[in-house]
Amino acid sequence: MSIQQKSLFISMIISVFIILPQSTKSTVCPPRDIIIPCKCANYFNLIECTNITSDIDLKKIFINLKNELNRQHARPVYDELKLVQTQLTHIGSIDDIFSGISFRRISLSRNNRLKRIEPNAFDSSRNITTEIMIEDNELLGANHDDNVALFDTISRFVALNTLHLTDNGIRFIPKHAFNRSQPALRELFLTDNQIERIEDYAFTGLNTIQLINLDGNHLNKLSLHSLEIENTTQSLLRIFLRSNKIQTDALPPGIFTHLRRRIYLNMNINDLSRIPQNVFQSFFKRRSILSVAKNPLKCDCDFKWLLDQGIVYNSSNPDGDYLLRDYRCILDNDDDELLMK
């Protein structure tokens, strides 16, 4: 390379550094005494708070944190917020409690006194949070109004991809719980709560959802529109209702006509005695798959329509693509069971 070529190359490099704007620095951890009893971990880029006793204390901590970030010209965005084993009963009763600081992931767990999350509590994060874990908060959602507020809060996160609402005090999923557009939400876990009912149109706005898991609740009845979801995708939708208390008569005829996607529905460990045609005909029409292991099913004449339509196993065609899976039939004449696959 000639001297002229080297000079030109160096000039180009210098020009690039001059043209490129100076970006705001990444979020950094402040001095520990500023946010005690919270902790900050640079390696994980997270804030973890325990033993917080009130909204006021939490507000002061995040005012201090925001002032420090401003002083360092650092971005007010962290990868994760953890509120663990606090004494908080409410989150968000004070406006802008997190002082404009945002979190890509939010985790609230083992807060034994937590009853309510105000809908505006995480306004600074609702456009950036992709995962929420709200687990093992035994009083959260136990009260009717607090339960409605919780789902109102959740529905405001427009970038959310995965939601875990597990092992809390949630007793029902309110009407239009997910009516706002949440185009990124793919997986919804509502396991091991106290859920007794799903109100009409609860999931209707989740048009790209791929998994809804309601295992381990107290569901004993579903209404006509409780599982209705708008259809804008052809991907398989998996719905898990294992370990509930659902009986055959608790499924109204027509409940599956509003589900216009192919579905894998797992109703293992419930109290189903029949698979009635007026309930499930529309379900199987889309080649959806139903799993009903550990249900007290009776294989009587009511099963004939399933055999006629090739939905249940037939020994004359053992390689068929059967849509009713993993079930045992209780025989009327004794206590034996007949295994069907």
C-alpha positions, -999 to 999 in steps of 0.1 A, spaced: 0 0 0 15 34 -10 18 64 13 -11 81 -5 -33 50 -1 -25 48 37 -33 85 42 -66 80 24 -75 50 45 -67 68 78 -87 98 67 -117 75 61 -115 59 95 -113 93 112 -143 104 92 -163 74 104 -156 82 140 -165 119 135 -198 110 117 -211 84 142 -232 99 170 -222 93 205 -248 69 220 -261 69 255 -242 46 278 -256 12 288 -274 10 321 -250 6 350 -253 -3 386 -253 26 411 -235 27 444 -251 1 466 -262 26 494 -284 45 469 -308 16 464 -306 -5 496 -324 -29 503 -324 -35 466 -294 -49 448 -280 -44 413 -261 -70 393 -241 -56 363 -235 -91 349 -272 -98 346 -283 -61 343 -310 -65 368 -325 -49 399 -336 -72 427 -356 -59 457 -365 -78 488 -379 -67 522 -396 -36 508 -423 -25 532 -442 1 513 -448 19 479 -432 50 494 -400 32 501 -399 17 466 -406 51 450 -376 66 469 -353 39 457 -362 44 421 -360 82 424 -324 77 437 -316 53 409 -330 75 382 -310 105 395 -278 84 394 -285 72 358 -291 108 347 -258 118 363 -240 91 344 -260 97 312 -270 61 312 -301 46 297 -330 39 322 -335 4 309 -327 -29 328 -330 -64 316 -349 -75 347 -368 -64 378 -373 -88 407 -396 -80 436 -392 -110 459 -404 -116 494 -415 -80 500 -442 -68 524 -460 -48 497 -498 -51 496 -501 -29 465 -478 -20 436 -485 13 419 -507 32 443 -481 60 438 -479 75 403 -448 66 383 -435 44 411 -405 33 390 -396 69 379 -396 61 342 -372 32 345 -381 3 322 -376 -35 324 -375 -61 297 -384 -88 321 -405 -85 353 -406 -111 381 -428 -108 412 -427 -139 435 -433 -149 471 -449 -116 481 -472 -131 506 -491 -98 514 -494 -86 478 -531 -82 468 -532 -57 440 -512 -43 411 -525 -10 398 -531 -9 360 -506 20 356 -479 6 378 -456 -4 349 -464 22 323 -427 29 316 -422 -8 307 -453 -17 287 -437 -11 253 -405 -30 262 -413 -59 285 -413 -93 267 -417 -117 297 -436 -115 330 -433 -140 358 -459 -134 386 -457 -165 408 -465 -177 443 -483 -146 456 -511 -163 475 -534 -132 480 -530 -117 445 -563 -117 426 -583 -132 455 -605 -101 457 -629 -95 427 -618 -59 420 -581 -67 425 -584 -96 401 -599 -73 374 -571 -48 380 -545 -75 376 -557 -85 341 -561 -48 332 -525 -44 341 -513 -74 321 -533 -64 290 -513 -32 286 -480 -49 278 -480 -47 240 -446 -63 235 -453 -93 258 -442 -127 245 -446 -150 275 -468 -146 306 -466 -167 338 -494 -161 362 -490 -192 384 -497 -203 419 -514 -170 429 -549 -163 444 -567 -158 410 -603 -170 412 -616 -162 378 -605 -148 344 -627 -118 337 -647 -110 306 -625 -94 280 -594 -100 301 -572 -100 270 -592 -77 247 -564 -53 239 -541 -61 210 -510 -81 222 -496 -92 189 -464 -108 204 -480 -129 231 -474 -166 223 -475 -184 256 -499 -179 286 -495 -199 318 -523 -197 344 -515 -229 362 -521 -238 399 -543 -209 408 -578 -210 423 -596 -204 390 -632 -215 391 -645 -199 359 -635 -183 326 -659 -155 316 -670 -150 280 -645 -136 255 -617 -137 281 -591 -146 254 -606 -131 223 -578 -106 216 -550 -132 216 -552 -139 179 -516 -152 177 -515 -172 209 -499 -207 206 -503 -220 242 -529 -215 270 -522 -236 301 -548 -237 328 -537 -269 345 -543 -274 382 -572 -251 388 -608 -255 401 -626 -252 368 -659 -272 368 -677 -254 340 -670 -235 308 -694 -211 292 -703 -209 255 -677 -182 246 -651 -187 273 -626 -202 248 -634 -180 219 -603 -165 201 -601 -145 169 -584 -164 141 -556 -147 122 -532 -176 120 -532 -212 110 -507 -224 135 -517 -251 161 -532 -238 193 -524 -259 224 -549 -256 253 -542 -275 286 -570 -280 311 -555 -309 331 -563 -315 367 -595 -295 369 -630 -306 378 -647 -304 344 -677 -328 338 -693 -336 305 -724 -315 312 -702 -285 320 -694 -282 282 -722 -264 264 -730 -274 228 -713 -251 204 -684 -242 226 -659 -252 200 -676 -236 170 -659 -203 178 -624 -219 177 -615 -217 141 -580 -230 144 -567 -265 147 -563 -273 184 -546 -298 207 -568 -299 238 -556 -318 268 -583 -325 294 -566 -352 313 -575 -358 349 -610 -343 349 -645 -358 354 -656 -365 318 -679 -395 314 -688 -390 277 -677 -373 245 -710 -360 232 -714 -353 195 -733 -320 199 -703 -307 218 -673 -321 200 -684 -325 164 -672 -290 154 -640 -296 174 -630 -327 154 -641 -311 121 -609 -292 119 -588 -323 127 -582 -311 162 -568 -335 188 -583 -343 222 -565 -361 250 -586 -373 279 -565 -397 300 -577 -404 335 -613 -395 330 -641 -419 339 -653 -424 303 -680 -449 296 -677 -466 262 -714 -471 254 -735 -463 224 -725 -426 227 -691 -436 214 -705 -449 181 -703 -416 163 -666 -414 171 -660 -448 157 -681 -441 126 -661 -410 118 -627 -426 124 -620 -405 154 -613 -433 179 -590 -463 175 -602 -492 153 -582 -524 154 -590 -530 117 -570 -499 109 -543 -496 135 -523 -470 117 -551 -444 114 -547 -408 123 -570 -409 154 -580 -377 170 -591 -389 204 -560 -399 224 -549 -415 256 -582 -426 271 -596 -455 292 -631 -466 292 -648 -479 323 -669 -510 316 -705 -510 330 -705 -547 341 -675 -545 364 -648 -522 377 -623 -532 349 -611 -506 325 -605 -510 287 -575 -492 274 -581 -473 241 -555 -453 222 
